[in-house]
């Protein structure tokens, strides 16, 4: 009898020890099951696309909004100089307000001038020994669109045009330009190609650069040995146009990459568009105004998330669930016909947690950078001791 009692005691103690060990195991983390709210938007507007070539329209923070016949890469003429300018600043950075190093014009640079002049390309006259600053070279590329200065600048920055081409083709990929191929610095070559859709992203890239965004908005500048040089973008300042880059060659036709500041439903929006393959450069530029003005009617304010709206659910392993809700309302400027794109950054939780415990945020992917905190709608109660032992 005594041995039976001892055995029973040992068994009881063992069971208690095992039960205590099982009870003490950490509770599992509970992962959020995201419930992204879907909001209805108005029907998309019809934009006045040109009857020729291809075109695309986008906006800063929105990407490409609409496109028309923009799937095939085509020559882009002097719009290529936007790539050249960005690549040069990647290799030889400048701070806003700096002139940068001096570039000394050589006999080879003078020959570049003669060669482009003979081909009826846009040029600025230069002479051997003449010195220009890096900033002045960028102005010469982007305002009067001097082909010879584009070549001169990349030889100075990269050592040769071929080395620039290798760099530029990798560089455009880093900008997200998937259908762009660079064959020269000036865009005079018809082998330098892109699509209107790609060029919207290129336009956004130059607008983000403080040095170049300042240059493209200049109506004129001073160039050593020449005097006043003028921006060929005659639309600069009208319809909010910031001016990015024009282009025109026999193979490319008229081309125009543009940016324009607009105030839509009380919010500032920078529209970016590209028109390629126009009969002339002036026709491409003129048709851009219809696209810019029509874009004003393409946006609307939508309530992307309502206050106290459920955006996630936590399913408890021991049964039941609880919701996570947005603390505040989120209103966004949205392009009609496009779904509002949202994303969440929500953490796992462990019991216990109180009501209104912060679990992260829900944010907008397009339409501006907005974020709303997310909290637990109910408290998370720890599971029973029986679940903790026998789970």
N, C-alpha and C positions, 0 to 999 in steps of 0.2 A: 504493500500500500504506500509505503514511504517513497519507493522508487517511482511509483506512478505519479505521486504529487510533485516530485522533483522534475520528472519529465514534463508534466503539464506546465509547471512554472517556467521551465526552460523554453518550451514551445511558445508560451504566452509572451515571454520577454522577446523571443526571436520575432514573433509576429508583430509585436509593437515596434521593434527596431526596424523591421522591414517596412512597416506601414509609415513610420516616421520618415524613413529615407525616401520612400515613394512620395510622401506628402511634400517633402522639401525640394523636390525637383523644380527647376525654374519653369514658370508658366510660359507657354509658347507665345512668340510675337504674333500679333494679329495684323494681317495685311489689308490694306484698303482695296476695295473693289470700286473702281472709278465709275461714276455715272455722269458722263459729260452731257450737259443739257444741249439740246438741239433747238435752235430758234428759227422760226420761219422768216424769210426775207422776201422783199418785193421782187417782182419779175425784172430780169435784166433789161437794160435799155439797149436800143440799137444804135450803135455808133456810126457816124458818117464816114465809113472807110473810103479811101481813094479807090478808083476803079482799076488802077495799075499796080504793079509791083506787090509789095508786102508792107505790113505795118503792125505795130503792137503798141499797147498803152498800159502803163503801170503807174505806181506811185510809191514814194519812199515809205517803207514799212509794210507795204502790201504786196510787193513783187509785181509780176505781170497780171494785169486785170483782164485784158482781152487781147486777142491776136487775130490777124487776118492774113492768110496765105504765107505764114512765116516759118514754114518747116524746112525750106531748102536754103542752104547757105548761098549768098550772092555777094558780088563785089560791093565794098562799102566806101570806096574812095577815101577822102580825107578824114572821115570819121575814125579811120585807123590811127590818126595822130593822138586821139584820146588814149588809146592803148600805149602808144609811144611815150606820151607825157607821164602816164602813171608808172610805166616801167622804169623810165629814167629816174623818177623820184624814189622808186623802190631801191634802185642801185645807188643813187646819189641823193640822199634825203636833204630836204630844205625845210627850215622853219618859216612860218608865215612872217613876212616882212624882211626876210633875208634875200640878198641878190645871188649868193653862192659864188663858187669859183669862176675865174675867167676862162673863157674858151678862145684860143687863138686860131684865127682863120688861116688855113694853109693853102698852097696852090691846088691841092687836091679838092679842097672845099670850093675854090673858085671854079674848078672844072665841073663840079656837081651843079653849080649855078648855071653854067653854060649848057650842060646836058639837059637839064629840066626846061630851060628856056627854049631850047631847040625843039623840045617835045610839047611845047605850049602848056607846060605845067605851071602852077602858081609858085612864084619865087620871090626872094628878096635879094638885091645885089649885095655882093660882099667883095672884099679885096684882101689879098695876102697880108698878114700882119695885123689885120683888124682884130679887135678884141670885143667880145660880148660876154655878158654874165650868163650864168645858167638860167636865171629867171627871165632874162631878155630872150633867150633861146626858146623857152617855153611859150612866152608871149608870141613870138614869131610863128611858132607852130600852130597855135590855137586861134589867133586873131586873123591875120591875113592868110594863114594856112600855107606857109612857105615850105615846099617840099625839100628844097636844098638844106634848109636849117634843120629839118627833121633828121636827115641823113647825117649831117655834120654833128649833131648833138649825140646821136647814138654811137657814132665812131668815137667821140670823146668819152662817152660814159662806159662803153662796153669793149672798145678796142677795134671792133669791126661791125659792119651791118650783119654779117652772118652770125656772130656771137649774140647780137641783139635778138635776131630772129629765134634762135634757140631758147634764149631766156624768155622772150615774149610768149612763145607758145606754151611754155610751162606756166607762166604768170597768168594767162587768161583762164587756164583751168582752175587756178586757185581762186579766181573771181566767180567761178560757177558758170563760165561761158563754155557750153558744151559743143557748140557748133561753129566755133570761131577758129580760123586758121590765119596766122600772120606770115606773110611772105616778104614784106618790106616795112620800112619805117614810115613812109609817107602815105601809103594807100593808093599810090599811082598804079601799082601792079593789080591787075584783075584777079590775081591769085590770093590776095588778102580778102577773105570772105567772112561773112557772119550772117546772122538772121536778125530780124527786127526784135524778136523776143530776147535774144542774147544781149542786144544793145540796150534794152531797158536796164539790165543789171549793170552794164558798163556805165550807163548814165548815172546810176545810183552811186557807183564807186567814185566817179570824179566829183560828184556833189559832196561826198564825205571828206574829200581831201581839201583842207583849208587853203592851201596854196593855189591849187588848180581851180577850185570853185570861185576864188577871187578873180583869177585871170579871165575865165570864160564870161564873167559878168562885166568886163571892161569894154567900153565902146572904142577905145583907142589907147595907144601907148607910144613911147619913143624908142626908136631902134637906131643904134650908132651907125652913122654914115648914110642913113636913109631919112631920118626925121620921124614924122608922125606915121604910124601904121594903124590901120583901122580894122575893126572886127567886121567880117563879111556877113555876119548874122544881123541883117537889117531889122529883124523882129525883136531884137533885144529891148526889153523894157515895156513892150506892149503885151497885153493879156497876162501880165505877170511873168513873162518869159525871162528866165535867167540866162538862157543861151548856153548851149553846150558845143555842138560842132555841126557844120555843114560839110557837104562833099559833092563833087561832080566830076565824072570822067565819062568817056564814050561808052565804056563797058558797064559802069555802075549806074549811069543816068544820074538824076538828081537825088541826093540823100540828105536826110536831116535827122539828127538826134537832138531832142529838145527837152528842157525842163522848165516848168512854170509853177510859180507859187499861186495857190488859190485859197480863198476863204469859203469853206463849204459848211453850211449849218453852224456857223460860228467857230469852226475849227480850221486851223491852217493845214493845208495839204500841199505837198510838192508832187505834181504830176510829171511823169517821165514818159516820153514816147519816141518812136522811131518810124520814119517813113523811108522806104528804099525803092529804087527803080522808077522814079518819077521821070517824065519827059524832060524836065529841067529842074535845077536846084530851086529856083524861085517857086515853081509849082509845088514842090514838096514842102517848102516853107509855108506857102499860103494855105495849103490843105491842113497843116498842123493846127491852125487856129480853130478850125471847125471841131477837131478832135478835143482840143483843150477846153473849149467852151461847152461842148456836149458832156464832158466828164463831170461837170458840176452837178448834172442831174442824175449821175450814176451812183452817187453816194447817199446813204441814209443813216440815221442814228437808230441803233437797235439795242434792246436790253438783252445783253448776252447772258447775264446771271441776275436773278432776283435775290433780294435779301432773304435769308433764311431758306434758300433753295437747297435741296439735297444734291450734293455733288459726289458723294462716295458712301459706301456701306461697309461696315465691319461685321463680318460673320463670326460669331463667337464659337470656338471649338466645343464649349460645354452647353451650347444651345442658345438660340436667340440671335439677334443682331441689333445694331444701332447705326444711326446715320451721322454723317458729317455734313455740315451746312455752311454755305457762304455767309459771312458776317454782314457784308454790304452788297448793295446793288452795283452791277458793272454795266455801264453804257458805253457802246463803241460806235465809231464811225465805220460803216461797212459798205462794201460794193454790192449793189443790188444783184441778186441772182447767185451770189457766192455764200456758201455756208460760213457762219462764224466759226473760226478755228480757235479752240481753247486747249490748254494743257494744264496738268496739275502737278504739284510737287508735294506729295503727301507721305507722311512717315508711318511706319508700323507703330502699333501701340501695345502696351501690356497692361493687364489689370493690376490694381484698380486705377481708374482715372475718373476725374470729376467732370460734370457737365461743363461745357464751354472750354474744355482743354484744347489748346491749339495743336492742330495736326499738320499744318502747312498752308498752302495757298492754291488758288486757281488763277491762271493768268491768260492773257490774250496772246495769241501767236501772231496775228495780223491786226492791223487797225490801231497801231500804237501800243506802247508797252504799259499795260495796266494789270494790276494784281489785286486780288481780294483775299483776306485771311479766311481760313476754314477751321471750324471748331467742332467738337463733338456736341451733338444735339442732346444726348443723354449721358448719364454716368455709366462707367463700365464697372460692374460689381464683380468681385473675385468669385471664382467657382466654389462650389461646396467642397467639403473635405473628402466626401466620398468620390467625387469626380477626380480630385487631385491624386487620390490613391489608386483608383481603379481605371484611370484613363488608358 
